[in-house]
Amino acid sequence: MKASRISVLVLSLAAAPVFASDVDLSLTNDSVKGQVNVFGNNNDLQLGAGYTYHEGSRHIGNIDFHAQGRTALGNLPTTAGIGVRGIAWDQDNADGGAVGLGGFATVNIPRAPGLSFTGGLYYAPSILSFGDSDDMTSLELRANYRVIRNAEVFVGYRYLNTELENSSIDINLDEGVLAGMKIFF
């Protein structure tokens, strides 16, 4: 079963250039995540999907939909998006998910060509949660460096937390320092 999931992930990533704008691969000490975004930074909309395998047979999927555009923070060119991230998770004894409201921003540093910083934050209260999740918080922060025109490397931090329904137990579905790469098509 584990080999078939890995095969599906590899085949999905291999087919990504046919319909994708970029593919993002990242690792923490306990997880691996693949993300595919359909439209480029110049489009008004962004649609993406991702899959995370966390050690211990936890599977996390996400679907993203954003309105996005170019803006500036001070004098720093920025791409920002506001929208929703649907997250579903499954492990042996529990499963759940949520539709989080939030957004992302990527700030470019003109004095350091190739350097940018990205942050994303989504929150889903209990009314937007289902299954064993009572609420959900997703946070990702990272520093990116564009190595060549169509690829960048990054380091950062990822935090995905849910509170279990009918209890006050919080579970960190995925948390840790991350490293990865992003390929643009």
KOLZATI-974827 format. One line per field, with one value per residue (C-alpha): residue number from 0; x, y, z. Coordinates in Angstrom, 1 decimal. Layout:
N
k: c(NUM	...)
east: c(X	...)
north: c(Y	...)
up: c(Z	...)
***
This chain:
185
k: c(0	1	2	3	4	5	6	7	8	9	10	11	12	13	14	15	16	17	18	19	20	21	22	23	24	25	26	27	28	29	30	31	32	33	34	35	36	37	38	39	40	41	42	43	44	45	46	47	48	49	50	51	52	53	54	55	56	57	58	59	60	61	62	63	64	65	66	67	68	69	70	71	72	73	74	75	76	77	78	79	80	81	82	83	84	85	86	87	88	89	90	91	92	93	94	95	96	97	98	99	100	101	102	103	104	105	106	107	108	109	110	111	112	113	114	115	116	117	118	119	120	121	122	123	124	125	126	127	128	129	130	131	132	133	134	135	136	137	138	139	140	141	142	143	144	145	146	147	148	149	150	151	152	153	154	155	156	157	158	159	160	161	162	163	164	165	166	167	168	169	170	171	172	173	174	175	176	177	178	179	180	181	182	183	184)
east: c(0.0	2.8	4.6	1.4	1.0	4.6	4.0	1.0	2.9	5.8	3.5	1.5	4.7	6.0	2.7	2.7	4.5	1.6	-0.8	1.2	2.8	5.1	5.9	7.1	8.8	9.7	11.0	10.9	12.5	9.2	7.4	7.6	5.2	4.5	2.5	1.4	0.1	-1.8	-1.4	1.6	2.1	0.7	-2.7	-5.6	-6.5	-4.4	-5.5	-3.2	-3.2	-0.8	-0.1	2.0	3.1	3.9	5.9	3.5	1.1	-0.5	-1.7	-2.6	-4.1	-4.8	-6.6	-6.1	-8.0	-6.9	-7.5	-3.9	-2.2	0.9	1.3	4.0	4.9	6.7	9.0	9.2	7.5	5.0	2.7	-0.2	-3.2	-6.4	-8.6	-9.2	-7.2	-9.1	-7.2	-8.1	-6.0	-6.2	-4.3	-5.1	-7.4	-8.7	-9.4	-10.8	-10.3	-11.2	-11.6	-9.3	-9.6	-6.4	-3.7	-0.1	2.5	5.8	8.0	11.0	14.1	15.4	18.8	19.4	18.3	16.8	16.0	12.4	10.4	7.0	4.5	1.0	-1.5	-5.0	-7.4	-10.6	-12.9	-15.1	-17.9	-15.6	-14.1	-15.3	-14.5	-12.4	-11.1	-12.7	-10.5	-7.3	-4.4	-1.9	1.3	4.2	7.2	10.2	13.1	13.6	16.6	16.1	19.2	18.3	15.5	13.1	14.1	14.6	15.6	14.1	14.3	11.6	9.1	5.8	3.0	-0.3	-2.4	-5.9	-7.9	-9.7	-13.5	-15.1	-11.8	-9.2	-6.4	-4.3	-2.5	0.4	-0.4	2.9	5.5	9.1	12.0	11.7	13.9	12.9	12.9	10.4	10.5	8.7	7.3)
north: c(0.0	2.4	1.7	2.5	5.9	6.8	5.7	7.9	10.9	10.3	9.9	13.0	15.1	13.8	14.8	18.2	20.2	19.4	21.6	23.4	26.7	25.5	22.4	22.8	19.9	20.3	18.1	18.4	15.8	13.9	14.7	15.2	17.6	18.1	21.1	21.9	25.4	25.8	29.5	31.9	35.0	37.2	35.6	37.0	33.6	30.8	27.1	24.5	21.1	19.4	16.1	15.6	12.2	12.5	9.7	7.4	6.9	10.4	11.6	15.3	16.7	20.3	22.3	26.0	28.7	32.4	35.8	37.1	40.2	42.3	45.0	46.5	46.6	49.8	49.8	46.0	44.3	41.7	39.1	38.5	36.2	36.0	32.9	29.4	26.3	23.1	20.6	16.9	14.5	10.8	8.5	5.1	6.1	9.6	11.8	15.2	18.5	22.1	24.9	27.7	31.3	33.3	34.1	34.4	37.0	36.8	39.8	40.3	42.1	44.3	44.9	41.2	39.8	36.3	36.7	36.7	35.8	34.0	33.7	32.0	31.8	30.1	29.6	27.5	27.7	24.8	25.8	25.2	22.0	18.4	14.9	14.7	18.3	21.1	23.9	24.2	26.6	26.4	28.6	28.5	30.9	30.6	32.4	31.7	32.1	31.9	29.9	30.0	31.6	28.6	27.2	28.3	26.7	27.6	27.0	27.8	26.6	24.8	24.4	22.6	22.1	20.9	20.5	17.2	17.5	16.9	17.3	19.9	17.9	19.7	17.7	19.1	17.4	18.7	20.9	21.6	23.3	22.7	22.8	22.4	23.5	25.1	24.6	27.0	26.0)
up: c(0.0	0.9	-2.4	-4.4	-2.7	-3.4	-7.1	-7.4	-6.0	-8.4	-11.4	-10.4	-10.1	-13.4	-15.1	-13.5	-16.3	-18.6	-16.6	-13.9	-13.5	-10.7	-8.6	-5.0	-3.1	0.6	3.4	7.2	9.5	9.6	6.4	2.6	0.7	-3.0	-4.2	-7.7	-8.6	-11.9	-12.7	-12.7	-10.6	-13.3	-13.3	-11.3	-9.8	-8.4	-8.0	-6.4	-4.8	-2.5	-0.7	2.5	3.9	7.5	9.3	11.1	8.2	8.4	5.0	4.4	1.3	0.4	-2.3	-2.6	-4.4	-4.3	-5.9	-6.4	-7.6	-7.5	-4.9	-2.8	0.9	1.2	-1.8	-2.0	-4.9	-3.6	-4.9	-2.5	-2.5	-0.5	-0.5	0.9	1.6	2.1	4.1	4.8	6.9	7.6	10.0	11.4	14.3	13.3	10.3	9.6	7.8	7.4	5.0	6.2	5.2	4.8	2.3	1.3	0.3	-1.4	-0.9	-3.3	-2.2	-5.1	-3.5	-3.3	-6.7	-6.4	-2.7	-1.5	1.6	1.6	4.3	4.4	7.1	7.2	10.0	10.1	13.1	14.2	11.8	8.8	10.2	9.8	10.9	14.1	13.6	15.6	14.2	12.2	11.8	9.0	8.9	6.6	6.5	4.2	2.7	-1.1	-3.4	-7.2	-8.3	-12.0	-14.0	-13.5	-10.1	-6.5	-3.3	0.1	3.9	6.4	9.0	8.6	11.3	10.8	13.9	14.7	17.9	18.1	18.3	21.7	23.5	24.2	22.7	20.0	17.4	15.3	12.0	10.5	12.2	11.7	9.9	6.2	3.1	-0.5	-4.1	-6.5	-10.3	-12.6	-16.0)
***
